[in-house]
Amino acid sequence: MNFYVTFGTADYLAKTVSEHQNEKMLLMQNEDKGILLHESDATSLFKEPKKYEVLDGAGDFQKGSYAVLNNIPVSDEGKPLFEQRFKERARMIEGEPGFVAIRVLRPVNDDTYVILTLWEDESSFKNWQQSKSFEQAHKKRGTSAGSDQKSIFPRPSYVTTYHTVSE
């Protein structure tokens, strides 16, 4: 499965959504820009998309109202280790109240993976961050068994958040 991301103004991206109503897309925004997410077996509808392969996923991302994108640069040598970690993930997030969907996205043209989680609202995400399942999912972080070893991360990761566009 392919996953495409493009950015722009919410108004401009809304036109793309209205022109392709049969596609699996979700339009969101934050204070800086709009983002349009598109999942498909076909090629992208976007002119200049960020392209990803879906390594793992659960849930219907189109039903999300709040998105958290954990953007994680990974060295070429570290990709197998990083991907293995996500293949072995505990999958506890799926049972969290307010959880809607997750996609683990492998970049096609750069080194930054995206762990996309979608939630009913921001408070559901914040509640998960305080939960036992979050603690369990991140228990290896900072240890020799974790994938957050400096040698596989060429730059720091960063998080971006978006919410659905109100019509």
TIMIBA-592488 format. One record per residue (C-alpha): residue number from 1; x, y, z; residue in one letter. Coordinates in nm, 3 decimals. Each point is the difference from the previous one (the first is absolute). Layout:
TIMIBA-592488
REC num      px      py      pz residu
REC NUM       X       Y       Z      a
...
This chain:
TIMIBA-592488
REC num      px      py      pz residu
REC   1   0.000   0.000   0.000      m
REC   2   0.120   0.351  -0.083      n
REC   3  -0.049   0.308   0.212      f
REC   4   0.040   0.352  -0.135      y
REC   5   0.021   0.333   0.180      v
REC   6  -0.018   0.349  -0.143      t
REC   7  -0.017   0.343   0.157      f
REC   8  -0.165   0.331  -0.090      g
REC   9  -0.285   0.225   0.099      t
REC  10  -0.309  -0.175   0.129      a
REC  11  -0.211   0.164  -0.273      d
REC  12   0.227  -0.122  -0.279      y
REC  13   0.020  -0.353   0.142      l
REC  14  -0.378  -0.011   0.048      a
REC  15  -0.038   0.038  -0.377      k
REC  16   0.210  -0.314  -0.051      t
REC  17  -0.221  -0.189   0.244      v
REC  18  -0.319   0.113  -0.175      s
REC  19   0.141  -0.100  -0.341      e
REC  20   0.086  -0.352   0.125      h
REC  21  -0.280  -0.095   0.237      q
REC  22   0.047  -0.375  -0.055      n
REC  23   0.359   0.008   0.130      e
REC  24   0.105  -0.073   0.359      k
REC  25   0.112   0.348   0.107      m
REC  26  -0.003   0.210   0.315      l
REC  27   0.043   0.377   0.005      l
REC  28   0.142   0.152   0.317      m
REC  29   0.171   0.320   0.110      q
REC  30   0.202   0.162   0.275      n
REC  31   0.082   0.365   0.065      e
REC  32   0.259   0.000  -0.284      d
REC  33  -0.138  -0.205  -0.288      k
REC  34  -0.240  -0.255  -0.136      g
REC  35   0.091  -0.364  -0.055      i
REC  36  -0.171  -0.253  -0.223      l
REC  37   0.049  -0.371   0.069      l
REC  38  -0.073  -0.254  -0.275      h
REC  39   0.017  -0.380   0.025      e
REC  40  -0.016  -0.200  -0.323      s
REC  41   0.135  -0.298  -0.192      d
REC  42   0.030   0.234  -0.301      a
REC  43   0.237   0.284  -0.073      t
REC  44  -0.049   0.337   0.163      s
REC  45  -0.255   0.257  -0.109      l
REC  46   0.229   0.273   0.137      f
REC  47   0.249   0.191  -0.215      k
REC  48   0.286  -0.011   0.253      e
REC  49  -0.086  -0.244   0.279      p
REC  50   0.209  -0.139   0.278      k
REC  51  -0.014  -0.373  -0.079      k
REC  52  -0.009  -0.282   0.254      y
REC  53  -0.063  -0.373   0.018      e
REC  54  -0.228  -0.119   0.280      v
REC  55   0.202  -0.242   0.213      l
REC  56  -0.273  -0.051   0.257      d
REC  57  -0.341   0.140   0.065      g
REC  58  -0.328  -0.039   0.183      a
REC  59  -0.326   0.193  -0.004      g
REC  60  -0.163   0.235  -0.250      d
REC  61   0.214   0.313  -0.016      f
REC  62  -0.280   0.195  -0.171      q
REC  63  -0.195   0.000   0.327      k
REC  64   0.272   0.184   0.191      g
REC  65  -0.054   0.350   0.137      s
REC  66   0.344   0.053   0.153      y
REC  67   0.323  -0.123  -0.162      a
REC  68   0.344  -0.038   0.153      v
REC  69   0.290  -0.053  -0.240      l
REC  70   0.320  -0.115   0.165      n
REC  71   0.265   0.074  -0.266      n
REC  72   0.309  -0.215   0.061      i
REC  73   0.313   0.028  -0.218      p
REC  74   0.176  -0.340  -0.018      v
REC  75   0.337  -0.082  -0.157      s
REC  76   0.015  -0.258  -0.280      d
REC  77   0.184  -0.239   0.234      e
REC  78  -0.263   0.046   0.270      g
REC  79  -0.310  -0.061  -0.213      k
REC  80  -0.016  -0.381   0.055      p
REC  81   0.028   0.042   0.379      l
REC  82  -0.254   0.282   0.005      f
REC  83  -0.250  -0.193  -0.213      e
REC  84   0.045  -0.314   0.210      q
REC  85  -0.094   0.198   0.311      r
REC  86  -0.330   0.099  -0.157      f
REC  87  -0.072  -0.351  -0.126      k
REC  88   0.031  -0.115   0.360      e
REC  89  -0.199   0.284   0.157      r
REC  90  -0.236  -0.089   0.283      a
REC  91  -0.310   0.120  -0.190      r
REC  92  -0.152   0.130   0.320      m
REC  93  -0.077   0.344  -0.145      i
REC  94  -0.287  -0.148  -0.201      e
REC  95  -0.197  -0.061   0.321      g
REC  96   0.038   0.351   0.136      e
REC  97  -0.311   0.215   0.044      p
REC  98  -0.022   0.250  -0.284      g
REC  99   0.247  -0.186  -0.224      f
REC 100  -0.106   0.002  -0.366      v
REC 101   0.293  -0.120  -0.215      a
REC 102   0.374  -0.048  -0.034      i
REC 103   0.229  -0.014  -0.303      r
REC 104   0.370  -0.078   0.012      v
REC 105   0.134   0.163  -0.315      l
REC 106   0.330  -0.082  -0.175      r
REC 107   0.131   0.291  -0.208      p
REC 108   0.053  -0.062  -0.373      v
REC 109   0.221   0.300  -0.082      n
REC 110   0.165   0.105   0.326      d
REC 111   0.104  -0.131   0.341      d
REC 112  -0.286   0.118   0.222      t
REC 113  -0.252  -0.261   0.114      y
REC 114  -0.338   0.119   0.125      v
REC 115  -0.196  -0.164   0.279      i
REC 116  -0.348   0.139  -0.057      l
REC 117  -0.261  -0.042   0.271      t
REC 118  -0.353   0.131  -0.029      l
REC 119  -0.231   0.072   0.289      w
REC 120  -0.354   0.114   0.069      e
REC 121   0.145   0.314   0.160      d
REC 122   0.314   0.146   0.155      e
REC 123  -0.100  -0.098   0.353      s
REC 124  -0.016  -0.369  -0.104      s
REC 125   0.360   0.024  -0.121      f
REC 126   0.114   0.175   0.318      k
REC 127  -0.178  -0.263   0.214      n
REC 128   0.183  -0.274  -0.192      w
REC 129   0.333   0.172   0.073      q
REC 130  -0.077  -0.040   0.370      q
REC 131  -0.114  -0.363  -0.030      s
REC 132   0.157  -0.334   0.084      k
REC 133  -0.012  -0.103  -0.366      s
REC 134   0.211   0.304  -0.097      f
REC 135   0.246  -0.091   0.274      e
REC 136   0.008  -0.361  -0.126      q
REC 137   0.044   0.107  -0.364      a
REC 138   0.296   0.220   0.089      h
REC 139   0.160  -0.205   0.278      k
REC 140   0.313  -0.081  -0.205      k
REC 141   0.061   0.366  -0.090      r
REC 142   0.340   0.109   0.124      g
REC 143   0.124  -0.357   0.057      t
REC 144   0.235  -0.214  -0.207      s
REC 145  -0.305  -0.201  -0.114      a
REC 146  -0.179   0.311  -0.130      g
REC 147   0.018   0.135  -0.350      s
REC 148   0.081   0.353   0.118      d
REC 149   0.373  -0.062  -0.014      q
REC 150   0.180   0.311  -0.127      k
REC 151   0.184  -0.192  -0.271      s
REC 152  -0.315  -0.062  -0.206      i
REC 153  -0.148   0.350   0.031      f
REC 154   0.184   0.262  -0.207      p
REC 155  -0.220   0.285   0.132      r
REC 156  -0.250   0.047   0.282      p
REC 157  -0.357  -0.112  -0.058      s
REC 158  -0.284   0.252   0.015      y
REC 159  -0.376  -0.008   0.042      v
REC 160  -0.265   0.185  -0.198      t
REC 161  -0.370   0.005   0.082      t
REC 162  -0.310   0.080  -0.203      y
REC 163  -0.374   0.010   0.048      h
REC 164  -0.284  -0.049  -0.245      t
REC 165  -0.105   0.296  -0.208      v
REC 166  -0.336   0.140   0.107      s
REC 167  -0.235   0.049  -0.291      e
